[in-house]
Amino acid sequence: SMLDERTRHARALFGGIAPAYGTPAEILSFGQYGRWRRALVRGMGCSSTDLVLDVATGTGLIARDIEKRYGCRVVGVDQSMEMMGRAEGLSDRVGADANALPFHESRFDCLVFSYLFRYVADPPQTLQELVRVLKPGGTLASVEFGVPPSPLPRIGWSVHALGVFPLATRAFGPEWAHVGAFLPHSIVDWANEWPLERQVDMWHAAGITEIKTRRMTFGTGVLIKGRKRGG
């Protein structure tokens, strides 16, 4: 199938930066990136017998955290094979598009995804595909960048994300320059088009219940989790 423009863009964007991925993300998140990830994993509440799917696994940081914390099996999916090539210690890796997961329905006990929806053409459609492979009663959890809702932190974030960050990324080499330019604007566009209330509505519409949201670091990080109906 023809890859849509955003998918192609994501692939091009992350292909060249896989070896250093994490460091500029740390800068953009004011060093809170790891904290958000740990909070995400802690909130999932998996058991050791669970089969977990990590979509947009990248270099496998979240997958490894889940394996370490819960002792369960994690399958990592990413469309960027370069990124996954860096995913040391991750046992199960699958190269696939989040819109066409190569799994039967109701296959996984838990599903986690991170920084995904800004790179897909149709978030509700992608979410439906994620929910399809999740067991009824299974946990769905995500983390994404956000824009602070209150004015003062928002100004600080804008200066940092739109001013400091693009300059800082250049220090990591030429392949980071376009990431520095692109990433903050993609976050602003996402926050404008998909405010948190609208994201929650989208989760409800996809068959997710008991939805909880958590803004972290003034709202620069956003965690969402819920359970698939039934089960």
Phi, psi and omega in degrees: 000151179293127176286132179288167189301317182294322179296314178299319181297315180300318182297316180293320184297315188267345180303313186280345190249003185310315185302326185253008186299136185121314185292304176297328175299323176299319180295312184296329182267017182057034179077009185263357185309311180295324180294317178299317182298316180295320178295320178300310183294318180300322183284350185286327177059045179286163171247166189294339181269357183290148168255123187244139174250127177250107184266137189064048187294337179058234181275009170084017183297313181293316180303317180293321177300318180294314179301317182292316186286318189251345182068024181256170182275132180239130173258127180257131178240134174207150177274345179264104180294331178297316180299313184290336175300338179268358186278075183295140174079000178269119189289314186249115180232134180229128175274113182200160177274137180298340180275351182215072183286134185276050182226152175291161179289157179054041185270328191247144178282326179221148175222132180234143175219150186223134173051045187257313194292340176290346184251008179244153185285328188221086184308315180300322180293317178297317180299319178300322179292321177297314182295328180304318185272000180268138178293148170305134184086353181286159183269134173243131183218147180211158171228142178210154172293150175225175175248131182306132180288331183268148193303312187294308175302328181295320178297314178301318180296317182298316178300315182293308188285321185266343182249298185290312187302311180301325178289315183299322183295333182299332180296339182274359178115166188300327183292343179272343185301315181286336174294316179301325180282322189276314193302309182300320181293324178295325179291317178297314179300317180297314182296326178288316184281326184234069173301159189305320181299321181290325176297317179299318177301319180297318179297315178302313182298332181275000177097023179257137183235175180052045185282129176238139178238152178215119174272134179240151177052062179063015181094010177281344173234140182230122176255137174228137173214157178192186181235144176289135180304149180092191175083000000 
